[in-house]
Amino acid sequence: MGTTIGDILISYDVDRFHPQVKQSLQNLGYFDNFKNPGDPKISSDSAMADLKRVCIAVGAKLEKAVTVKATEFVGI
């Protein structure tokens, strides 16, 4: 579970350092919008591991998060 490669949607809350977490994820190739044909193809497990690693690196407490394979969705 969570190991299928595809487009991944990440949603998270951190206690602080949100700009640093966001920038660190973007440095890893993630985007802050839905429409990017060149999005990295990864698994939801890998995305969660990246998010946890980034939070530790910048000193943020990850309060809640979900990473899902985003095959079809609508968002704003």
C-alpha positions as CSV (number, residue, x, y, z in Angstrom):
1,M,0.0,0.0,0.0
2,G,1.3,3.4,-0.9
3,T,4.0,2.1,-3.2
4,T,2.3,2.6,-6.6
5,I,4.1,5.2,-8.6
6,G,2.0,8.1,-9.9
7,D,1.0,11.7,-9.4
8,I,0.8,12.4,-5.7
9,L,-1.2,15.0,-3.8
10,I,0.2,16.1,-0.4
11,S,-1.7,18.0,2.3
12,Y,-0.1,18.8,5.6
13,D,-0.2,21.1,8.6
14,V,2.9,22.1,10.5
15,D,3.3,24.0,13.7
16,R,5.8,26.5,12.3
17,F,8.3,27.1,9.4
18,H,5.6,26.5,6.7
19,P,7.5,28.6,4.1
20,Q,10.7,26.6,4.7
21,V,8.8,23.2,4.5
22,K,7.1,24.4,1.3
23,Q,10.4,25.6,-0.3
24,S,12.2,22.4,0.7
25,L,9.5,20.2,-0.9
26,Q,9.7,22.4,-4.0
27,N,13.5,21.9,-4.0
28,L,12.8,18.2,-4.1
29,G,10.7,18.6,-7.3
30,Y,7.2,19.0,-5.8
31,F,4.8,21.8,-7.0
32,D,2.3,24.0,-5.2
33,N,-0.4,23.7,-7.8
34,F,-2.4,21.0,-9.5
35,K,-1.6,21.4,-13.2
36,N,2.0,20.4,-13.9
37,P,2.5,17.9,-16.7
38,G,6.1,17.3,-15.5
39,D,5.2,16.4,-11.9
40,P,7.5,13.8,-10.4
41,K,6.1,10.3,-10.4
42,I,6.6,8.9,-7.0
43,S,4.6,6.8,-4.4
44,S,2.6,8.1,-1.6
45,D,4.9,6.4,0.8
46,S,7.9,8.2,-0.7
47,A,6.1,11.5,-0.6
48,M,5.3,11.0,3.1
49,A,8.9,10.1,3.8
50,D,10.0,13.3,2.0
51,L,7.6,15.4,4.0
52,K,8.8,13.9,7.3
53,R,12.4,14.4,6.3
54,V,11.8,18.0,5.3
55,C,10.0,18.8,8.6
56,I,12.9,17.3,10.6
57,A,15.4,19.3,8.6
58,V,13.7,22.6,9.1
59,G,12.6,22.0,12.7
60,A,8.9,21.9,12.1
61,K,6.5,19.6,13.9
62,L,4.3,17.7,11.4
63,E,0.9,17.8,13.0
64,K,-1.1,16.0,10.3
65,A,-0.6,14.9,6.7
66,V,-2.0,12.8,4.0
67,T,-0.3,11.7,0.7
68,V,-2.5,10.1,-1.9
69,K,-2.2,8.9,-5.5
70,A,-4.1,11.5,-7.4
71,T,-5.5,9.8,-10.4
72,E,-8.6,11.9,-10.7
73,F,-9.6,14.9,-8.6
74,V,-10.9,18.4,-8.6
75,G,-9.4,21.2,-6.5
76,I,-8.9,24.9,-6.2
